[in-house]
Amino acid sequence: MLDDRSKLLLKALVERYIADGQPVGSRTLSQASGLDLSPATIRNVMADLEDLGLIASPHTSAGRVPTARGYRLFVDTMLTVQRGPLMTPELMPEQPQKVIANAAHLLSNLSQFVGVVMAPRRASVFRHIEFLRLSERRFLVIIVSPEGDVQNRVIFTDADYSQSQLVEAANFLNAHYSGLTMEQVRERLKSEVDQLRGEISDLMQAAVNAGTEAMTQSQDEVVFSGERNLLAVSDFSSDMGHLRRAFELFEQKTQILRLLDISSKAEGVRIFIGGESHVVPFEELSVVSAPYEVDGQVVGTLGVIGPTRMPYDKMIQIVDITSRLVSNALSHRK
């Protein structure tokens, strides 16, 4: 447990390092903290903080820098967010895709880092389904959503089906389950399987599994904006390895999707600090994120991706306000 003096010195060190990007020495820390302490006392406290894994000493400097653990303690217990004026243009109620793109651009412009928005998740509802025989035990499932989006999936089955059986299965699904989500159809099929011929039931289950996968993947869209901003961040521009790993992360998207999905289950702003877990894959990046809503229901997540040495208080304010703007624009779309 840190005493008040240690907390104050750690807070001053993190704030100074965020501002300057240079390892913080005892003389600088004495001035930044405002404490009347001798350099020897400050060095002793810094040694204790280093033993606790909260700060580290780069080989090329006598100063110290925060570790992921130090950043975490700072943002959880020492950070105060000043709700100052923030010039944010309104996001107009438009098509969801345009709102999402505008929001990512806004996050990037305000933060001068990378803006990221996960597109709204919709319930995987289908309006119409058809089957097309491609070859023996190989079929195309055509699924139409209420919005008119079409998803195609090839399925393989243990048994072969005639065209009349395919029509029978499609007619049954369209007549009894149109307008339901794929999960609801799955549950209904389980309880009503006795009423269906076994082979047709197996075909329907395969179609629902394929439909769930198709409609989920179609919604897992992540929009990035401002990746080039990282070129101006010294933490990345001075090390091409850091920059390359960051751009690989944006290209693959899988880990960002996982992180944003975790964030969507939380209330308010969350901060993920690189190096403290496997959620953010490497130490140089941090993510500040928040969920957004449509008519009171959380449907997606947005955030800012930047260096671990970022002004967290400002990023929290930017992300929080943008999530409210997106929620308002999507909820009031005509």
C-alpha positions, 0 to 999 in steps of 0.5 A, spaced: 500 500 500 502 506 497 503 512 502 500 519 500 507 521 499 509 515 494 502 516 491 503 524 489 510 522 487 508 517 482 502 521 480 507 527 478 512 522 475 506 520 470 503 526 468 510 529 467 512 523 463 506 524 459 507 531 458 514 531 456 516 524 453 522 524 457 524 519 463 523 523 469 529 524 474 529 526 482 530 533 481 525 534 475 520 530 480 521 535 486 519 541 482 513 537 479 511 534 485 511 541 489 514 537 495 519 540 499 523 533 499 531 532 499 533 529 492 536 523 496 528 522 499 525 522 492 531 517 490 529 512 495 521 513 494 523 512 486 527 506 488 521 503 492 516 504 486 521 501 482 521 495 486 513 495 486 513 494 479 510 501 478 516 505 474 522 503 471 529 505 469 531 505 462 538 503 461 540 510 457 537 514 463 538 516 470 530 518 470 524 513 471 518 512 466 511 509 468 510 501 467 503 498 465 502 497 472 504 504 474 499 507 468 493 502 471 494 505 478 494 512 475 488 512 471 484 508 476 486 512 483 489 518 481 486 521 474 481 527 475 478 528 468 476 536 468 470 537 464 472 543 460 470 546 453 471 541 447 469 543 441 465 537 438 461 538 431 454 534 431 453 528 428 447 528 424 442 523 424 444 519 417 445 512 415 448 508 420 454 507 416 455 514 415 454 516 422 460 510 424 465 513 419 463 520 421 464 518 428 471 515 427 473 521 423 471 525 429 475 521 434 481 521 430 481 529 429 479 530 436 485 526 439 490 526 434 491 519 434 487 513 431 479 513 432 475 506 432 468 504 431 465 498 431 459 498 427 452 497 430 450 489 432 443 488 429 439 482 431 440 476 426 433 476 424 431 473 417 425 475 412 426 470 407 430 463 406 432 459 400 436 453 398 439 451 392 442 444 390 450 445 388 452 438 388 451 432 392 450 434 400 452 441 398 447 446 398 447 454 398 443 457 403 440 464 401 438 469 407 435 475 406 434 480 412 429 485 413 433 491 411 434 487 404 441 485 405 443 478 402 448 473 405 450 466 402 453 460 405 455 454 402 453 448 407 455 441 407 450 435 410 451 428 412 445 426 407 443 428 400 436 432 399 432 433 393 429 439 390 422 438 393 425 437 400 429 443 399 423 447 397 419 444 403 424 446 408 425 453 406 417 454 406 416 451 413 422 456 415 419 462 412 412 460 414 413 459 421 420 463 423 420 469 418 422 475 423 425 471 428 432 472 430 437 466 428 437 464 436 430 464 436 429 459 430 434 455 433 431 454 440 424 453 436 427 448 432 429 444 438 423 444 441 419 442 435 424 437 432 419 431 433 414 435 429 418 435 423 421 429 419 428 428 421 432 429 415 429 436 414 430 438 421 437 436 420 437 441 414 434 446 417 439 446 423 445 446 418 442 452 415 440 456 421 448 455 424 450 457 417 445 463 417 448 465 424 455 465 422 453 469 416 449 475 419 454 475 425 460 476 420 457 481 416 456 486 422 463 485 425 465 491 421 471 495 425 472 502 422 478 506 423 480 513 422 487 517 423 492 511 422 497 516 419 497 520 426 501 515 429 507 517 424 507 524 428 507 520 435 515 520 437 513 513 441 512 510 434 516 514 429 522 513 433 521 505 432 519 502 426 518 496 429 512 499 434 509 502 428 509 496 424 506 492 429 500 497 430 499 497 423 498 490 423 493 490 429 489 495 424 489 490 418 488 484 422 482 487 426 481 480 430 484 483 437 481 490 436 474 486 435 475 482 441 477 488 445 471 492 443 466 486 444 469 486 452 468 494 452 461 493 450 459 489 456 461 495 461 458 501 463 462 508 461 469 509 459 474 503 459 481 504 459 486 498 456 493 499 457 498 495 453 503 490 457 498 489 463 494 483 459 493 480 453 487 484 451 492 489 448 497 485 444 503 490 446 506 495 451 506 501 446 499 502 445 493 503 450 485 504 448 480 508 451 473 506 449 466 506 451 459 503 448 454 507 445 447 505 444 441 506 440 434 507 444 437 505 450 440 498 448 448 498 447 449 496 440 457 497 439 463 500 442 468 506 440 474 509 442 481 512 441 487 508 440 494 511 441 501 511 445 501 508 452 503 515 454 497 519 452 493 524 456 488 520 459 484 525 462 483 528 455 481 522 451 476 520 456 472 526 455 473 525 447 470 518 448 465 519 452 462 525 448 463 522 442 459 515 444 453 520 446 453 523 440 453 517 436 447 514 441 443 520 439 445 520 432 443 513 431 437 513 436 434 519 432 435 517 425 429 518 421 
